[in-house]
Amino acid sequence: MKHLAYLAALLPTVALAQTDPADWDAVTAAAKGQTVYWNAWGGSTTTNDFIAWVGDRVAEDYGVTLEHVKLTDTADAVTRVLAEKQAGEDDDGAIDMIWINGANFAAMKEQDLLFGPFAEQLPNWAFVDAEGKTVQTDFTVPVEGYEAPWAMAQVVFIHDTADLAEPLGDMGAILEWAQANPGRFTYPQPPDFLGTTFLKQALVDLMDDTSVLAEPATDDNYDAVTAPLWAFLDDLTPALWREGRAYPATGPAQLQLIADGEVDLAISFSPGEATAAIANNQLPDTARTFVLDGGTIGNASFVAVPYNSGSTEGAMVVANFLMSPEAQARAQDPNILGYGTVLNMDALSAEDRAAFDALELGIATLSPAELGTVQAEPHPSWMTRIADDWIQRYGVAQ
């Protein structure tokens, strides 16, 4: 009996990592003193500064220590968690939270590498615009509470109006302009996420009916569906910066080419990025943004918690704070990040909504009406195959 009592005494410690997300008092109590290793893209100084601010705030309010593990490729974090599972390291893994979406989320969900569901039990979920924004599917994959949204993104094109005065309405117009102005356009080298985004956006814009992209790519339909993309790229590549023999490694590197006067056009997944870059003296004040006439791809950024995190409560605290009106308003400020919010303004208090209303979006940021139609992300399988094929067809050594 003493042995059984001893085992029973251990059970609360074992259960600590599985605190019910709906019991917020228990979550915050368990989170105090935890360190959360957030694996997140580290290629942007402004984003890194925002994450550092989040760390300060969750430390102040909840006693949680946030460590930003800077990634160049989110797939590296997925691989790490999978390797830990295969090695039987099911407790206190190296990663507590990941900035994730798309194919990486689909892979972790399929392989049972995620803690949850938790997102819809967090207190600040009540403010999320679950109906009006794409926060319950991720590249067509149902989220089902296994990741929490924290930013909205939509493809825009940044142009330096000193050299490219008018917006370009579609991919055909971009091709025509690029051929008339060789070397003045480029995009990040896939598999960089912004590079693969350009490929997806080109495919979507070149198709008359995109419904097939909502389903997984198959051997039967892949070649026919992607043929217009490869024809387009075959024509575009020789007209790119350095004739397509080199590409910027990342989005910030691409913007630097505009700042240096080497190119006039760049792709972005943040409608407020140009304004933020102007404010930070990273782009000339002649930079502006446009979307294509038929609309552009949009999606949400999420955070997910690996199944073997030893700090699930701390990770939930960070995820919840990221959805707070305070964090969302700061992220939308073009002087900070310029990210779109995941919140429903009608769900906020008058005071919280006033913080959003007071934001000056800036000279290079399109209004929600000007952003126009949001096109859905293709199923992740399309991105994976297209990126692999691009590397085979056009890839160059960095």
Disulfide bonds with the S-S distance in Angstrom:
none
